[in-house]
Structures are given as structure tokens and as C-alpha cells.
């Protein structure tokens, strides 16, 4: 019986061809994009931006927790688009705003 071979976590993370390395790289890019978007928002809006994603067609999705915050973000679409173009060089095609309630509220209450 052949003995399984193991690589150290450090070697796996340094291997740019590994799936884990690509996932970590993508996560760091999304974190940087989220930070860039947050800096373009008014200070009272920043805590309500829960995530971002960027698709290949250059559409940007913003996640927030309620329809009320989604409406507020919609008023800022143009400023966010222009700010990202100026700050990062990203030419955002469209901005999609989605409501995703926090997970900790989904199961609150009794059964």
C-alpha cells in the first residue's frame, strides 16, 4: 500500500497553481475592492456594505442588509462608479445592489 504524501501548508500557499492559492488571491482582491468602495461611501453608509463582487463583464455587485440601505446605495451609484474609475482605473459597467440580511438574524426566534 502506497503511503500518502503530504505537503506543508506553507508550500501549498506558495504554490500559485493550487486552487487554494487562487481562492486566497481572489479573496484578497475582493477585500481590497470592498475597501475601495467603502472609502467612496459616506461614513454612515460604510458599516452597511457587507460585500462586493466583480464579474468579468465589469458589473459590480454590492451587498447590504435591507431595502432601505439598498435604496440609499442606489443614489450613490454614479459617485461609486466615477470614484472607482479615478481611484483604481476600473471601468464599472453597471452596479447591482442586493439585499442579504445578516445570517445571525435568519434563525432568531422560536421554532
C-alpha positions, 0 to 999 in steps of 0.5 A: 500500500502506497503511503500518502504524501503530504505537503506543508501548508506553507508550500501549498500557499506558495504554490500559485497553481493550487486552487487554494492559492487562487481562492486566497488571491481572489479573496484578497482582491475582493477585500481590497475592492470592498475597501475601495468602495467603502472609502467612496461611501459616506461614513454612515453608509460604510458599516452597511456594505457587507460585500462586493463582487466583480464579474468579468463583464465589469458589473459590480455587485454590492451587498447590504442588509435591507431595502432601505440601505439598498435604496440609499446605495442606489443614489450613490451609484454614479459617485461609486462608479466615477470614484472607482474609475479615478481611484483604481482605473476600473471601468464599472459597467453597471452596479447591482445592489442586493439585499442579504440580511445578516445570517445571525438574524435568519434563525432568531426566534422560536421554532 
